[in-house]
């Protein structure tokens, strides 16, 4: 359920699940759909035929989101370590 960012960084289905205010402070250009918004209406944002890669600050929030979405039939992965790990490697 977890994946390394550098293995998928060119994929288009990367979603940042942080709150908008966190996203606005710092982001690396991905789509922002806060966790609660995404979990409330996943069908509005996701297609069960596609794969999605979720990102947060440390990887913990995105992993909890992935577990819920995968249980609903979606194909999601959490980017290990989140923004913090990506920043350390940049």
KEGU-254859 format. One record per residue (C-alpha): residue number from 1; residue in one letter; chain; x, y, z. Coordinates in Angstrom, 1 decimal. Example, Ala and Ser with C-alpha at 12.3 -4.5 7.8 and 13.67 -1.06 7.14 Angstrom:
@k: 1; r: A; c: A; east: 12.3; north: -4.5; up: 7.8
@k: 2; r: S; c: A; east: 13.7; north: -1.1; up: 7.1
REM end
This chain:
@k: 1; r: X; c: A; east: 0.0; north: 0.0; up: 0.0
@k: 2; r: X; c: A; east: 3.0; north: 2.3; up: 0.1
@k: 3; r: X; c: A; east: 5.2; north: 3.4; up: -2.7
@k: 4; r: X; c: A; east: 8.4; north: 5.5; up: -3.2
@k: 5; r: X; c: A; east: 7.8; north: 8.9; up: -4.8
@k: 6; r: X; c: A; east: 10.7; north: 8.5; up: -7.1
@k: 7; r: X; c: A; east: 9.2; north: 5.4; up: -8.6
@k: 8; r: X; c: A; east: 6.0; north: 7.3; up: -9.7
@k: 9; r: X; c: A; east: 6.9; north: 11.0; up: -9.8
@k: 10; r: X; c: A; east: 5.9; north: 11.2; up: -13.5
@k: 11; r: X; c: A; east: 2.4; north: 9.8; up: -12.9
@k: 12; r: X; c: A; east: -0.5; north: 12.1; up: -13.3
@k: 13; r: X; c: A; east: -2.8; north: 10.6; up: -10.6
@k: 14; r: X; c: A; east: -0.9; north: 12.0; up: -7.5
@k: 15; r: X; c: A; east: -3.2; north: 13.6; up: -5.0
@k: 16; r: X; c: A; east: -2.1; north: 15.7; up: -2.0
@k: 17; r: X; c: A; east: -4.5; north: 15.0; up: 0.8
@k: 18; r: X; c: A; east: -3.3; north: 17.7; up: 3.2
@k: 19; r: X; c: A; east: -5.6; north: 20.6; up: 4.3
@k: 20; r: X; c: A; east: -5.7; north: 23.5; up: 1.9
@k: 21; r: X; c: A; east: -3.8; north: 25.8; up: 4.3
@k: 22; r: X; c: A; east: -1.0; north: 23.3; up: 4.6
@k: 23; r: X; c: A; east: -1.0; north: 22.7; up: 0.8
@k: 24; r: X; c: A; east: -0.9; north: 26.5; up: 0.2
@k: 25; r: X; c: A; east: 2.2; north: 26.9; up: 2.5
@k: 26; r: X; c: A; east: 4.2; north: 24.4; up: 0.4
@k: 27; r: X; c: A; east: 3.3; north: 22.1; up: -2.4
@k: 28; r: X; c: A; east: 5.1; north: 20.5; up: -5.4
@k: 29; r: X; c: A; east: 2.3; north: 21.0; up: -7.9
@k: 30; r: X; c: A; east: 0.0; north: 18.1; up: -7.4
@k: 31; r: X; c: A; east: -3.8; north: 18.2; up: -7.2
@k: 32; r: X; c: A; east: -5.0; north: 19.0; up: -3.6
@k: 33; r: X; c: A; east: -8.1; north: 17.2; up: -2.3
@k: 34; r: X; c: A; east: -8.1; north: 17.2; up: 1.5
@k: 35; r: X; c: A; east: -8.6; north: 13.9; up: 3.1
@k: 36; r: X; c: A; east: -12.0; north: 14.5; up: 4.5
@k: 37; r: X; c: A; east: -13.3; north: 15.9; up: 1.2
@k: 38; r: X; c: A; east: -11.9; north: 12.9; up: -0.6
@k: 39; r: X; c: A; east: -13.4; north: 10.3; up: 1.8
@k: 40; r: X; c: A; east: -16.8; north: 12.0; up: 1.9
@k: 41; r: X; c: A; east: -17.3; north: 11.7; up: -1.9
@k: 42; r: X; c: A; east: -14.6; north: 9.4; up: -3.4
@k: 43; r: X; c: A; east: -16.7; north: 8.7; up: -6.5
@k: 44; r: X; c: A; east: -16.6; north: 12.4; up: -7.4
@k: 45; r: X; c: A; east: -12.8; north: 12.4; up: -7.6
@k: 46; r: X; c: A; east: -11.7; north: 8.8; up: -8.2
@k: 47; r: X; c: A; east: -12.4; north: 6.1; up: -10.8
@k: 48; r: X; c: A; east: -12.2; north: 2.5; up: -9.6
@k: 49; r: X; c: A; east: -10.4; north: 1.5; up: -12.8
@k: 50; r: X; c: A; east: -7.4; north: 3.8; up: -12.2
@k: 51; r: X; c: A; east: -4.5; north: 3.9; up: -9.7
@k: 52; r: X; c: A; east: -3.9; north: 6.9; up: -7.4
@k: 53; r: X; c: A; east: -1.0; north: 7.9; up: -5.4
@k: 54; r: X; c: A; east: -1.8; north: 9.9; up: -2.2
@k: 55; r: X; c: A; east: 0.6; north: 12.3; up: -0.5
@k: 56; r: X; c: A; east: 0.6; north: 14.1; up: 2.8
@k: 57; r: X; c: A; east: 3.2; north: 15.7; up: 5.1
@k: 58; r: X; c: A; east: 4.7; north: 12.5; up: 6.6
@k: 59; r: X; c: A; east: 2.9; north: 9.6; up: 4.9
@k: 60; r: X; c: A; east: 0.7; north: 8.7; up: 7.9
@k: 61; r: X; c: A; east: -2.5; north: 10.6; up: 6.9
@k: 62; r: X; c: A; east: -2.3; north: 9.4; up: 3.3
@k: 63; r: X; c: A; east: -1.8; north: 5.8; up: 4.4
@k: 64; r: X; c: A; east: -4.9; north: 5.9; up: 6.6
@k: 65; r: X; c: A; east: -6.8; north: 7.4; up: 3.6
@k: 66; r: X; c: A; east: -5.5; north: 4.7; up: 1.3
@k: 67; r: X; c: A; east: -6.6; north: 1.9; up: 3.7
@k: 68; r: X; c: A; east: -10.2; north: 3.3; up: 3.6
@k: 69; r: X; c: A; east: -10.3; north: 3.9; up: -0.1
@k: 70; r: X; c: A; east: -8.9; north: 0.5; up: -1.0
@k: 71; r: X; c: A; east: -11.5; north: -1.2; up: 1.3
@k: 72; r: X; c: A; east: -14.1; north: 0.7; up: -0.9
@k: 73; r: X; c: A; east: -12.6; north: -0.9; up: -4.1
@k: 74; r: X; c: A; east: -10.3; north: 1.9; up: -5.2
@k: 75; r: X; c: A; east: -6.6; north: 1.3; up: -6.2
@k: 76; r: X; c: A; east: -4.6; north: 3.7; up: -4.0
@k: 77; r: X; c: A; east: -1.0; north: 3.9; up: -2.7
@k: 78; r: X; c: A; east: 0.5; north: 6.1; up: -0.1
@k: 79; r: X; c: A; east: 3.7; north: 7.9; up: -1.0
@k: 80; r: X; c: A; east: 6.2; north: 6.8; up: 1.7
@k: 81; r: X; c: A; east: 7.4; north: 9.6; up: 4.0
@k: 82; r: X; c: A; east: 5.3; north: 12.3; up: 2.3
@k: 83; r: X; c: A; east: 6.4; north: 15.8; up: 1.5
@k: 84; r: X; c: A; east: 9.1; north: 15.6; up: 4.3
@k: 85; r: X; c: A; east: 10.9; north: 12.7; up: 2.7
@k: 86; r: X; c: A; east: 10.7; north: 14.3; up: -0.8
@k: 87; r: X; c: A; east: 12.2; north: 17.5; up: 0.6
@k: 88; r: X; c: A; east: 15.1; north: 15.7; up: 2.2
@k: 89; r: X; c: A; east: 16.0; north: 14.0; up: -1.1
@k: 90; r: X; c: A; east: 15.7; north: 17.2; up: -3.2
REM end
